[in-house]
Amino acid sequence: MSGMPIVGGVGQAEWARDLAEDLLATALPRRWAHTQGVAQRAASLTPVLGEETDTLIAAAYLHDIGYAPNLVETGFHPLDGARYLRDVIKADDRLCRLVAHHSCAVNEALNRNLFEALTSEFDEERPELVEALTYCDMTTGPDGIHLDVTERLAEIHSRYGPEHLVSRSITTSTPCILAAVRSVEAALSARA
């Protein structure tokens, strides 16, 4: 598969769904369930994002592809996924940036000594889209079920344990994550 074509009426979201399913469904079925739930949350943001919703849904499908066993290079899934999209798939730069920076990834990049790689290779995307993707990811549990953000944060800590690098990174990222979720919830409330 090359480039991110929109061919024969297939848009970004459908293309991204097919790619993510190919990479995750068999190898990591629980991760695929989470990914589908994140994409469903993204679709619910149409009142806030309008025509940009398709881009958000595509990013939601792609945000965790860096976990796919055949894509792991650094062990840091946002960077591994974004590099794959950029270097192999030749995907749209916006999608690469969203995947690279989703859910306050910069904090985990710091803990993994990958901050320079992440920030020099991938600029940040518009805050509204990054916040929207963070909202979708951090209000969806590992099985694709909607969770309150505090339940999701507790689930991550429980899964990894308090001393794990991911838990430490999530602790550092919590203010950023909560701010993103509050911002999106406020935007949704204003449109209700």
C-alpha positions as CSV (number, residue, x, y, z in Angstrom):
1,M,0.0,0.0,0.0
2,S,1.5,3.3,-0.9
3,G,0.5,6.8,-0.1
4,M,-2.8,7.7,1.4
5,P,-5.1,7.7,-1.5
6,I,-8.6,8.7,-1.6
7,V,-9.6,6.5,-4.4
8,G,-13.0,5.3,-5.6
9,G,-14.8,7.2,-2.9
10,V,-12.8,5.8,-0.1
11,G,-11.8,8.6,2.4
12,Q,-9.1,8.8,4.9
13,A,-11.1,7.2,7.7
14,E,-12.0,4.1,5.7
15,W,-8.4,3.8,4.4
16,A,-7.0,4.2,7.9
17,R,-9.5,1.6,9.3
18,D,-8.3,-1.0,6.8
19,L,-4.6,-0.3,7.5
20,A,-5.1,-0.5,11.3
21,E,-7.2,-3.6,11.0
22,D,-4.5,-5.3,8.9
23,L,-1.8,-4.3,11.5
24,L,-3.7,-4.9,14.7
25,A,-6.7,-7.2,14.5
26,T,-5.0,-10.5,14.4
27,A,-1.7,-9.7,16.2
28,L,-3.3,-7.5,19.0
29,P,-7.0,-8.1,19.1
30,R,-7.5,-6.1,22.4
31,R,-5.6,-3.2,21.0
32,W,-7.8,-3.4,17.9
33,A,-10.9,-3.3,20.1
34,H,-9.5,-0.1,21.8
35,T,-8.7,1.4,18.4
36,Q,-12.3,0.8,17.2
37,G,-13.7,2.4,20.3
38,V,-11.4,5.4,19.9
39,A,-12.6,5.8,16.3
40,Q,-16.2,5.7,17.5
41,R,-15.5,8.5,20.0
42,A,-13.9,10.5,17.2
43,A,-17.0,10.1,15.0
44,S,-19.0,11.6,17.9
45,L,-17.0,14.9,17.6
46,T,-18.6,15.8,14.3
47,P,-20.6,18.7,16.0
48,V,-17.3,20.2,17.1
49,L,-15.0,19.4,14.2
50,G,-17.2,19.4,11.2
51,E,-15.4,18.5,8.0
52,E,-12.2,17.7,10.0
53,T,-13.9,14.8,11.6
54,D,-12.7,12.4,8.8
55,T,-9.1,13.4,9.6
56,L,-9.7,12.8,13.3
57,I,-11.3,9.4,12.7
58,A,-8.3,8.4,10.5
59,A,-5.9,9.4,13.2
60,A,-8.0,7.5,15.8
61,Y,-7.6,4.3,13.8
62,L,-3.9,4.9,13.3
63,H,-2.9,6.2,16.7
64,D,-1.7,2.8,18.1
65,I,-0.4,1.1,15.0
66,G,3.1,1.5,16.5
67,Y,2.3,-1.4,18.8
68,A,2.1,-3.8,15.9
69,P,4.9,-6.2,16.4
70,N,6.3,-5.8,12.9
71,L,6.5,-2.0,13.3
72,V,8.3,-1.8,16.7
73,E,11.6,-0.1,16.4
74,T,12.1,2.1,19.4
75,G,9.4,0.6,21.6
76,F,7.7,4.0,21.8
77,H,4.5,3.5,19.8
78,P,3.7,7.1,18.8
79,L,7.1,7.5,17.2
80,D,7.2,4.0,15.6
81,G,3.7,4.4,14.2
82,A,4.3,7.9,12.9
83,R,7.6,6.9,11.3
84,Y,5.8,3.9,9.6
85,L,3.1,6.2,8.3
86,R,5.7,8.7,7.0
87,D,8.4,6.4,5.6
88,V,6.5,3.4,4.4
89,I,3.0,4.5,3.7
90,K,3.8,8.1,2.7
91,A,0.7,9.2,4.6
92,D,-0.5,12.7,5.0
93,D,1.7,14.9,7.3
94,R,-1.2,15.8,9.5
95,L,-1.9,12.2,10.3
96,C,1.7,11.5,11.0
97,R,1.9,14.5,13.4
98,L,-1.3,13.5,15.2
99,V,-0.1,9.9,15.7
100,A,3.3,11.2,16.9
101,H,1.9,13.6,19.4
102,H,-1.3,11.9,20.6
103,S,-2.2,11.8,24.3
104,C,0.7,14.0,25.5
105,A,3.3,11.7,24.0
106,V,6.1,14.2,24.5
107,N,6.3,13.3,28.3
108,E,6.8,9.6,27.5
109,A,9.3,10.6,24.8
110,L,11.3,12.5,27.5
111,N,11.3,9.4,29.8
112,R,12.5,7.3,26.9
113,N,15.2,9.7,25.8
114,L,13.4,10.1,22.5
115,F,12.2,13.7,22.9
116,E,14.7,15.0,20.3
117,A,13.7,12.4,17.8
118,L,10.0,13.0,18.3
119,T,10.1,16.8,18.2
120,S,12.7,17.1,15.4
121,E,10.9,14.6,13.1
122,F,7.3,15.6,13.8
123,D,6.0,19.1,14.3
124,E,3.0,19.4,16.5
125,E,-0.5,19.5,14.9
126,R,-3.2,22.1,15.6
127,P,-4.0,21.9,19.4
128,E,-7.7,21.4,18.7
129,L,-7.1,18.2,16.8
130,V,-4.5,16.9,19.2
131,E,-6.8,17.6,22.1
132,A,-9.6,15.8,20.3
133,L,-7.5,12.7,19.7
134,T,-6.3,12.7,23.3
135,Y,-10.0,13.0,24.4
136,C,-10.9,10.0,22.3
137,D,-8.0,7.9,23.4
138,M,-8.2,8.8,27.1
139,T,-12.0,8.2,27.4
140,T,-11.8,4.7,25.8
141,G,-10.7,1.6,27.7
142,P,-8.6,-1.2,26.4
143,D,-11.6,-3.2,25.2
144,G,-13.1,-0.2,23.3
145,I,-15.7,0.7,26.0
146,H,-16.2,4.4,27.0
147,L,-14.6,5.3,30.3
148,D,-14.4,8.5,32.3
149,V,-10.9,9.9,32.0
150,T,-10.2,9.2,35.6
151,E,-11.2,5.6,35.2
152,R,-9.0,5.4,32.1
153,L,-6.0,6.9,33.9
154,A,-6.5,4.5,36.8
155,E,-6.8,1.5,34.4
156,I,-3.4,2.5,32.7
157,H,-1.7,2.7,36.1
158,S,-3.2,-0.6,37.2
159,R,-2.2,-2.4,34.0
160,Y,1.4,-1.1,34.1
161,G,2.1,-0.8,37.8
162,P,3.4,2.3,39.6
163,E,7.1,2.1,38.7
164,H,6.7,1.4,35.0
165,L,7.9,4.0,32.6
166,V,4.3,4.3,31.1
167,S,2.8,4.9,34.5
168,R,5.4,7.6,35.3
169,S,4.8,9.2,31.9
170,I,1.0,9.2,32.4
171,T,1.4,10.8,35.8
172,T,3.4,13.6,34.2
173,S,0.9,13.8,31.4
174,T,-2.2,13.8,33.6
175,P,-2.7,17.7,33.7
176,C,-2.3,17.8,29.9
177,I,-4.7,14.9,29.4
178,L,-7.3,16.3,31.8
179,A,-7.1,19.8,30.1
180,A,-7.6,18.2,26.7
181,V,-10.6,16.2,27.9
182,R,-12.1,19.2,29.6
183,S,-11.6,21.4,26.5
184,V,-13.4,18.9,24.3
185,E,-16.2,18.3,26.7
186,A,-16.7,22.1,27.0
187,A,-16.8,22.4,23.2
188,L,-19.4,19.5,23.0
189,S,-21.5,21.1,25.8
190,A,-21.5,24.5,24.0
191,R,-22.9,22.8,20.8
192,A,-25.6,20.8,22.7
